[in-house]
Amino acid sequence: MTRYIFRCADAGYQCSYEVEGNSHEEIIPKIRIHARYAHNLFEINDDQMKKFQDAITEKKS
């Protein structure tokens, strides 16, 4: 099964947060929660969401 990983640093933040999941759909809600509490991003605009989605990559085994 393919696993995906998001690293906040890959989205341009000086942050060590990482989250893994089985799909983008599984990871996005976790990114939203992290963005709210760690970066005070209560609303995520389209440009920010694209940056977050682009930072989700396939995890290498």
PyMOL Python script that loads the backbone (N, CA, C, O; Angstrom):
from pymol import cmd

cmd.read_pdbstr("""\
ATOM      1  N   MET A   1       0.836  -1.180   0.000  1.00  0.00           N
ATOM      2  CA  MET A   1       0.000   0.000   0.000  1.00  0.00           C
ATOM      3  C   MET A   1       0.883   1.246   0.000  1.00  0.00           C
ATOM      4  O   MET A   1       1.873   1.319   0.727  1.00  0.00           O
ATOM      5  N   THR A   2       0.518   2.201  -0.806  1.00  0.00           N
ATOM      6  CA  THR A   2       1.260   3.448  -0.891  1.00  0.00           C
ATOM      7  C   THR A   2       0.962   4.317   0.323  1.00  0.00           C
ATOM      8  O   THR A   2      -0.192   4.485   0.717  1.00  0.00           O
ATOM      9  N   ARG A   3       2.014   4.863   0.902  1.00  0.00           N
ATOM     10  CA  ARG A   3       1.877   5.797   2.026  1.00  0.00           C
ATOM     11  C   ARG A   3       2.332   7.166   1.550  1.00  0.00           C
ATOM     12  O   ARG A   3       3.200   7.282   0.684  1.00  0.00           O
ATOM     13  N   TYR A   4       1.746   8.179   2.117  1.00  0.00           N
ATOM     14  CA  TYR A   4       2.081   9.552   1.778  1.00  0.00           C
ATOM     15  C   TYR A   4       2.544  10.277   3.030  1.00  0.00           C
ATOM     16  O   TYR A   4       2.151   9.936   4.146  1.00  0.00           O
ATOM     17  N   ILE A   5       3.392  11.288   2.826  1.00  0.00           N
ATOM     18  CA  ILE A   5       3.917  12.056   3.952  1.00  0.00           C
ATOM     19  C   ILE A   5       3.849  13.543   3.619  1.00  0.00           C
ATOM     20  O   ILE A   5       4.064  13.955   2.479  1.00  0.00           O
ATOM     21  N   PHE A   6       3.549  14.326   4.632  1.00  0.00           N
ATOM     22  CA  PHE A   6       3.579  15.783   4.534  1.00  0.00           C
ATOM     23  C   PHE A   6       4.582  16.280   5.552  1.00  0.00           C
ATOM     24  O   PHE A   6       4.532  15.912   6.725  1.00  0.00           O
ATOM     25  N   ARG A   7       5.490  17.117   5.092  1.00  0.00           N
ATOM     26  CA  ARG A   7       6.450  17.777   5.982  1.00  0.00           C
ATOM     27  C   ARG A   7       6.183  19.271   5.876  1.00  0.00           C
ATOM     28  O   ARG A   7       6.243  19.845   4.789  1.00  0.00           O
ATOM     29  N   CYS A   8       5.893  19.885   6.989  1.00  0.00           N
ATOM     30  CA  CYS A   8       5.559  21.303   6.998  1.00  0.00           C
ATOM     31  C   CYS A   8       6.696  22.141   6.397  1.00  0.00           C
ATOM     32  O   CYS A   8       6.447  23.140   5.723  1.00  0.00           O
ATOM     33  N   ALA A   9       7.915  21.738   6.641  1.00  0.00           N
ATOM     34  CA  ALA A   9       9.064  22.455   6.085  1.00  0.00           C
ATOM     35  C   ALA A   9       9.031  22.464   4.559  1.00  0.00           C
ATOM     36  O   ALA A   9       9.490  23.421   3.936  1.00  0.00           O
ATOM     37  N   ASP A  10       8.491  21.404   3.950  1.00  0.00           N
ATOM     38  CA  ASP A  10       8.398  21.339   2.488  1.00  0.00           C
ATOM     39  C   ASP A  10       7.381  22.334   1.938  1.00  0.00           C
ATOM     40  O   ASP A  10       7.381  22.628   0.743  1.00  0.00           O
ATOM     41  N   ALA A  11       6.520  22.851   2.803  1.00  0.00           N
ATOM     42  CA  ALA A  11       5.534  23.853   2.401  1.00  0.00           C
ATOM     43  C   ALA A  11       6.044  25.269   2.684  1.00  0.00           C
ATOM     44  O   ALA A  11       5.317  26.246   2.508  1.00  0.00           O
ATOM     45  N   GLY A  12       7.302  25.366   3.125  1.00  0.00           N
ATOM     46  CA  GLY A  12       7.921  26.671   3.300  1.00  0.00           C
ATOM     47  C   GLY A  12       7.957  27.209   4.722  1.00  0.00           C
ATOM     48  O   GLY A  12       8.319  28.366   4.935  1.00  0.00           O
ATOM     49  N   TYR A  13       7.591  26.393   5.690  1.00  0.00           N
ATOM     50  CA  TYR A  13       7.592  26.838   7.086  1.00  0.00           C
ATOM     51  C   TYR A  13       8.818  26.280   7.802  1.00  0.00           C
ATOM     52  O   TYR A  13       9.278  25.180   7.496  1.00  0.00           O
ATOM     53  N   GLN A  14       9.341  27.045   8.754  1.00  0.00           N
ATOM     54  CA  GLN A  14      10.428  26.547   9.593  1.00  0.00           C
ATOM     55  C   GLN A  14       9.774  25.753  10.712  1.00  0.00           C
ATOM     56  O   GLN A  14       9.543  26.262  11.810  1.00  0.00           O
ATOM     57  N   CYS A  15       9.483  24.500  10.409  1.00  0.00           N
ATOM     58  CA  CYS A  15       8.676  23.679  11.302  1.00  0.00           C
ATOM     59  C   CYS A  15       9.042  22.218  11.065  1.00  0.00           C
ATOM     60  O   CYS A  15       9.269  21.810   9.926  1.00  0.00           O
ATOM     61  N   SER A  16       9.098  21.447  12.117  1.00  0.00           N
ATOM     62  CA  SER A  16       9.495  20.041  11.992  1.00  0.00           C
ATOM     63  C   SER A  16       8.304  19.083  11.925  1.00  0.00           C
ATOM     64  O   SER A  16       8.493  17.867  11.948  1.00  0.00           O
ATOM     65  N   TYR A  17       7.078  19.613  11.841  1.00  0.00           N
ATOM     66  CA  TYR A  17       5.875  18.766  11.820  1.00  0.00           C
ATOM     67  C   TYR A  17       5.860  17.857  10.597  1.00  0.00           C
ATOM     68  O   TYR A  17       6.134  18.294   9.479  1.00  0.00           O
ATOM     69  N   GLU A  18       5.538  16.598  10.825  1.00  0.00           N
ATOM     70  CA  GLU A  18       5.364  15.609   9.755  1.00  0.00           C
ATOM     71  C   GLU A  18       4.132  14.779  10.072  1.00  0.00           C
ATOM     72  O   GLU A  18       3.840  14.499  11.235  1.00  0.00           O
ATOM     73  N   VAL A  19       3.412  14.389   9.029  1.00  0.00           N
ATOM     74  CA  VAL A  19       2.266  13.508   9.202  1.00  0.00           C
ATOM     75  C   VAL A  19       2.221  12.555   8.014  1.00  0.00           C
ATOM     76  O   VAL A  19       2.536  12.933   6.886  1.00  0.00           O
ATOM     77  N   GLU A  20       1.823  11.310   8.285  1.00  0.00           N
ATOM     78  CA  GLU A  20       1.709  10.294   7.239  1.00  0.00           C
ATOM     79  C   GLU A  20       0.279   9.813   7.145  1.00  0.00           C
ATOM     80  O   GLU A  20      -0.495   9.913   8.097  1.00  0.00           O
ATOM     81  N   GLY A  21      -0.060   9.285   5.969  1.00  0.00           N
ATOM     82  CA  GLY A  21      -1.379   8.707   5.791  1.00  0.00           C
ATOM     83  C   GLY A  21      -1.433   7.869   4.536  1.00  0.00           C
ATOM     84  O   GLY A  21      -0.466   7.793   3.779  1.00  0.00           O
ATOM     85  N   ASN A  22      -2.579   7.238   4.323  1.00  0.00           N
ATOM     86  CA  ASN A  22      -2.771   6.375   3.156  1.00  0.00           C
ATOM     87  C   ASN A  22      -3.249   7.135   1.929  1.00  0.00           C
ATOM     88  O   ASN A  22      -3.261   6.588   0.826  1.00  0.00           O
ATOM     89  N   SER A  23      -3.646   8.402   2.113  1.00  0.00           N
ATOM     90  CA  SER A  23      -4.140   9.199   0.989  1.00  0.00           C
ATOM     91  C   SER A  23      -4.029  10.681   1.326  1.00  0.00           C
ATOM     92  O   SER A  23      -3.857  11.059   2.485  1.00  0.00           O
ATOM     93  N   HIS A  24      -4.132  11.509   0.294  1.00  0.00           N
ATOM     94  CA  HIS A  24      -4.163  12.956   0.505  1.00  0.00           C
ATOM     95  C   HIS A  24      -5.371  13.314   1.368  1.00  0.00           C
ATOM     96  O   HIS A  24      -5.286  14.164   2.254  1.00  0.00           O
ATOM     97  N   GLU A  25      -6.497  12.650   1.094  1.00  0.00           N
ATOM     98  CA  GLU A  25      -7.736  12.939   1.816  1.00  0.00           C
ATOM     99  C   GLU A  25      -7.606  12.660   3.315  1.00  0.00           C
ATOM    100  O   GLU A  25      -8.265  13.309   4.127  1.00  0.00           O
ATOM    101  N   GLU A  26      -6.774  11.718   3.673  1.00  0.00           N
ATOM    102  CA  GLU A  26      -6.548  11.401   5.083  1.00  0.00           C
ATOM    103  C   GLU A  26      -5.639  12.434   5.748  1.00  0.00           C
ATOM    104  O   GLU A  26      -5.791  12.727   6.934  1.00  0.00           O
ATOM    105  N   ILE A  27      -4.704  12.980   4.990  1.00  0.00           N
ATOM    106  CA  ILE A  27      -3.705  13.893   5.535  1.00  0.00           C
ATOM    107  C   ILE A  27      -4.214  15.334   5.640  1.00  0.00           C
ATOM    108  O   ILE A  27      -3.890  16.026   6.604  1.00  0.00           O
ATOM    109  N   ILE A  28      -4.998  15.793   4.672  1.00  0.00           N
ATOM    110  CA  ILE A  28      -5.422  17.198   4.621  1.00  0.00           C
ATOM    111  C   ILE A  28      -6.078  17.676   5.927  1.00  0.00           C
ATOM    112  O   ILE A  28      -5.716  18.751   6.405  1.00  0.00           O
ATOM    113  N   PRO A  29      -7.017  16.940   6.523  1.00  0.00           N
ATOM    114  CA  PRO A  29      -7.600  17.434   7.784  1.00  0.00           C
ATOM    115  C   PRO A  29      -6.561  17.599   8.898  1.00  0.00           C
ATOM    116  O   PRO A  29      -6.676  18.501   9.727  1.00  0.00           O
ATOM    117  N   LYS A  30      -5.565  16.742   8.916  1.00  0.00           N
ATOM    118  CA  LYS A  30      -4.505  16.840   9.926  1.00  0.00           C
ATOM    119  C   LYS A  30      -3.643  18.076   9.677  1.00  0.00           C
ATOM    120  O   LYS A  30      -3.196  18.732  10.617  1.00  0.00           O
ATOM    121  N   ILE A  31      -3.415  18.388   8.393  1.00  0.00           N
ATOM    122  CA  ILE A  31      -2.661  19.597   8.042  1.00  0.00           C
ATOM    123  C   ILE A  31      -3.442  20.833   8.484  1.00  0.00           C
ATOM    124  O   ILE A  31      -2.866  21.771   9.033  1.00  0.00           O
ATOM    125  N   ARG A  32      -4.749  20.831   8.245  1.00  0.00           N
ATOM    126  CA  ARG A  32      -5.588  21.977   8.641  1.00  0.00           C
ATOM    127  C   ARG A  32      -5.509  22.216  10.152  1.00  0.00           C
ATOM    128  O   ARG A  32      -5.387  23.358  10.593  1.00  0.00           O
ATOM    129  N   ILE A  33      -5.579  21.151  10.936  1.00  0.00           N
ATOM    130  CA  ILE A  33      -5.500  21.279  12.395  1.00  0.00           C
ATOM    131  C   ILE A  33      -4.131  21.813  12.798  1.00  0.00           C
ATOM    132  O   ILE A  33      -4.031  22.714  13.631  1.00  0.00           O
ATOM    133  N   HIS A  34      -3.089  21.263  12.212  1.00  0.00           N
ATOM    134  CA  HIS A  34      -1.733  21.727  12.520  1.00  0.00           C
ATOM    135  C   HIS A  34      -1.570  23.201  12.148  1.00  0.00           C
ATOM    136  O   HIS A  34      -1.033  23.982  12.934  1.00  0.00           O
ATOM    137  N   ALA A  35      -2.028  23.582  10.967  1.00  0.00           N
ATOM    138  CA  ALA A  35      -1.897  24.969  10.505  1.00  0.00           C
ATOM    139  C   ALA A  35      -2.597  25.931  11.465  1.00  0.00           C
ATOM    140  O   ALA A  35      -2.095  27.020  11.745  1.00  0.00           O
ATOM    141  N   ARG A  36      -3.745  25.520  11.958  1.00  0.00           N
ATOM    142  CA  ARG A  36      -4.501  26.376  12.885  1.00  0.00           C
ATOM    143  C   ARG A  36      -3.751  26.564  14.198  1.00  0.00           C
ATOM    144  O   ARG A  36      -3.572  27.693  14.655  1.00  0.00           O
ATOM    145  N   TYR A  37      -3.318  25.477  14.799  1.00  0.00           N
ATOM    146  CA  TYR A  37      -2.748  25.565  16.143  1.00  0.00           C
ATOM    147  C   TYR A  37      -1.262  25.923  16.171  1.00  0.00           C
ATOM    148  O   TYR A  37      -0.798  26.533  17.134  1.00  0.00           O
ATOM    149  N   ALA A  38      -0.521  25.560  15.150  1.00  0.00           N
ATOM    150  CA  ALA A  38       0.920  25.842  15.154  1.00  0.00           C
ATOM    151  C   ALA A  38       1.265  27.148  14.441  1.00  0.00           C
ATOM    152  O   ALA A  38       2.250  27.805  14.778  1.00  0.00           O
ATOM    153  N   HIS A  39       0.442  27.522  13.446  1.00  0.00           N
ATOM    154  CA  HIS A  39       0.783  28.683  12.619  1.00  0.00           C
ATOM    155  C   HIS A  39      -0.313  29.750  12.597  1.00  0.00           C
ATOM    156  O   HIS A  39      -0.222  30.715  11.838  1.00  0.00           O
ATOM    157  N   ASN A  40      -1.340  29.584  13.416  1.00  0.00           N
ATOM    158  CA  ASN A  40      -2.447  30.542  13.505  1.00  0.00           C
ATOM    159  C   ASN A  40      -3.124  30.806  12.163  1.00  0.00           C
ATOM    160  O   ASN A  40      -3.587  31.917  11.904  1.00  0.00           O
ATOM    161  N   LEU A  41      -3.181  29.789  11.318  1.00  0.00           N
ATOM    162  CA  LEU A  41      -3.875  29.898  10.031  1.00  0.00           C
ATOM    163  C   LEU A  41      -5.295  29.366  10.224  1.00  0.00           C
ATOM    164  O   LEU A  41      -5.561  28.180  10.032  1.00  0.00           O
ATOM    165  N   PHE A  42      -6.186  30.258  10.603  1.00  0.00           N
ATOM    166  CA  PHE A  42      -7.561  29.841  10.872  1.00  0.00           C
ATOM    167  C   PHE A  42      -8.348  29.641   9.584  1.00  0.00           C
ATOM    168  O   PHE A  42      -9.304  28.867   9.548  1.00  0.00           O
ATOM    169  N   GLU A  43      -7.943  30.340   8.528  1.00  0.00           N
ATOM    170  CA  GLU A  43      -8.532  30.136   7.209  1.00  0.00           C
ATOM    171  C   GLU A  43      -7.392  29.900   6.236  1.00  0.00           C
ATOM    172  O   GLU A  43      -6.409  30.641   6.225  1.00  0.00           O
ATOM    173  N   ILE A  44      -7.525  28.877   5.431  1.00  0.00           N
ATOM    174  CA  ILE A  44      -6.485  28.529   4.464  1.00  0.00           C
ATOM    175  C   ILE A  44      -7.002  28.888   3.078  1.00  0.00           C
ATOM    176  O   ILE A  44      -7.996  28.334   2.610  1.00  0.00           O
ATOM    177  N   ASN A  45      -6.309  29.828   2.427  1.00  0.00           N
ATOM    178  CA  ASN A  45      -6.749  30.225   1.092  1.00  0.00           C
ATOM    179  C   ASN A  45      -6.283  29.207   0.049  1.00  0.00           C
ATOM    180  O   ASN A  45      -5.535  28.282   0.365  1.00  0.00           O
ATOM    181  N   ASP A  46      -6.725  29.384  -1.181  1.00  0.00           N
ATOM    182  CA  ASP A  46      -6.423  28.421  -2.246  1.00  0.00           C
ATOM    183  C   ASP A  46      -4.925  28.280  -2.496  1.00  0.00           C
ATOM    184  O   ASP A  46      -4.436  27.175  -2.733  1.00  0.00           O
ATOM    185  N   ASP A  47      -4.192  29.397  -2.444  1.00  0.00           N
ATOM    186  CA  ASP A  47      -2.743  29.339  -2.678  1.00  0.00           C
ATOM    187  C   ASP A  47      -2.038  28.539  -1.583  1.00  0.00           C
ATOM    188  O   ASP A  47      -1.148  27.737  -1.867  1.00  0.00           O
ATOM    189  N   GLN A  48      -2.436  28.761  -0.345  1.00  0.00           N
ATOM    190  CA  GLN A  48      -1.841  28.016   0.763  1.00  0.00           C
ATOM    191  C   GLN A  48      -2.182  26.534   0.660  1.00  0.00           C
ATOM    192  O   GLN A  48      -1.326  25.680   0.893  1.00  0.00           O
ATOM    193  N   MET A  49      -3.437  26.225   0.312  1.00  0.00           N
ATOM    194  CA  MET A  49      -3.837  24.821   0.199  1.00  0.00           C
ATOM    195  C   MET A  49      -3.053  24.130  -0.903  1.00  0.00           C
ATOM    196  O   MET A  49      -2.643  22.980  -0.749  1.00  0.00           O
ATOM    197  N   LYS A  50      -2.841  24.830  -2.024  1.00  0.00           N
ATOM    198  CA  LYS A  50      -2.051  24.240  -3.114  1.00  0.00           C
ATOM    199  C   LYS A  50      -0.631  23.960  -2.630  1.00  0.00           C
ATOM    200  O   LYS A  50      -0.061  22.916  -2.946  1.00  0.00           O
ATOM    201  N   LYS A  51      -0.062  24.884  -1.869  1.00  0.00           N
ATOM    202  CA  LYS A  51       1.284  24.700  -1.324  1.00  0.00           C
ATOM    203  C   LYS A  51       1.329  23.472  -0.413  1.00  0.00           C
ATOM    204  O   LYS A  51       2.277  22.687  -0.466  1.00  0.00           O
ATOM    205  N   PHE A  52       0.305  23.311   0.419  1.00  0.00           N
ATOM    206  CA  PHE A  52       0.236  22.147   1.305  1.00  0.00           C
ATOM    207  C   PHE A  52       0.075  20.860   0.499  1.00  0.00           C
ATOM    208  O   PHE A  52       0.760  19.872   0.763  1.00  0.00           O
ATOM    209  N   GLN A  53      -0.822  20.868  -0.475  1.00  0.00           N
ATOM    210  CA  GLN A  53      -1.060  19.671  -1.287  1.00  0.00           C
ATOM    211  C   GLN A  53       0.185  19.286  -2.085  1.00  0.00           C
ATOM    212  O   GLN A  53       0.501  18.105  -2.223  1.00  0.00           O
ATOM    213  N   ASP A  54       0.890  20.293  -2.611  1.00  0.00           N
ATOM    214  CA  ASP A  54       2.111  20.017  -3.374  1.00  0.00           C
ATOM    215  C   ASP A  54       3.214  19.432  -2.496  1.00  0.00           C
ATOM    216  O   ASP A  54       4.112  18.752  -2.993  1.00  0.00           O
ATOM    217  N   ALA A  55       3.148  19.695  -1.196  1.00  0.00           N
ATOM    218  CA  ALA A  55       4.171  19.193  -0.269  1.00  0.00           C
ATOM    219  C   ALA A  55       3.895  17.759   0.185  1.00  0.00           C
ATOM    220  O   ALA A  55       4.735  17.151   0.849  1.00  0.00           O
ATOM    221  N   ILE A  56       2.736  17.215  -0.162  1.00  0.00           N
ATOM    222  CA  ILE A  56       2.438  15.815   0.166  1.00  0.00           C
ATOM    223  C   ILE A  56       3.116  14.938  -0.882  1.00  0.00           C
ATOM    224  O   ILE A  56       2.857  15.072  -2.078  1.00  0.00           O
ATOM    225  N   THR A  57       3.970  14.055  -0.432  1.00  0.00           N
ATOM    226  CA  THR A  57       4.711  13.203  -1.362  1.00  0.00           C
ATOM    227  C   THR A  57       4.554  11.735  -0.984  1.00  0.00           C
ATOM    228  O   THR A  57       4.166  11.392   0.132  1.00  0.00           O
ATOM    229  N   GLU A  58       4.869  10.887  -1.950  1.00  0.00           N
ATOM    230  CA  GLU A  58       4.856   9.454  -1.684  1.00  0.00           C
ATOM    231  C   GLU A  58       6.022   9.127  -0.765  1.00  0.00           C
ATOM    232  O   GLU A  58       7.145   9.580  -0.989  1.00  0.00           O
ATOM    233  N   LYS A  59       5.755   8.347   0.262  1.00  0.00           N
ATOM    234  CA  LYS A  59       6.810   7.982   1.207  1.00  0.00           C
ATOM    235  C   LYS A  59       7.648   6.859   0.616  1.00  0.00           C
ATOM    236  O   LYS A  59       7.132   5.846   0.144  1.00  0.00           O
ATOM    237  N   LYS A  60       8.939   7.071   0.658  1.00  0.00           N
ATOM    238  CA  LYS A  60       9.877   6.049   0.191  1.00  0.00           C
ATOM    239  C   LYS A  60      10.052   5.010   1.290  1.00  0.00           C
ATOM    240  O   LYS A  60      10.192   5.360   2.462  1.00  0.00           O
ATOM    241  N   SER A  61      10.044   3.761   0.924  1.00  0.00           N
ATOM    242  CA  SER A  61      10.187   2.676   1.915  1.00  0.00           C
ATOM    243  C   SER A  61      11.596   2.581   2.433  1.00  0.00           C
ATOM    244  O   SER A  61      11.891   1.728   3.269  1.00  0.00           O
TER     245      SER A  61
END
""", "prot")
cmd.dss("prot")
cmd.show_as("cartoon", "prot")
cmd.util.cbc("prot")
cmd.orient("prot")
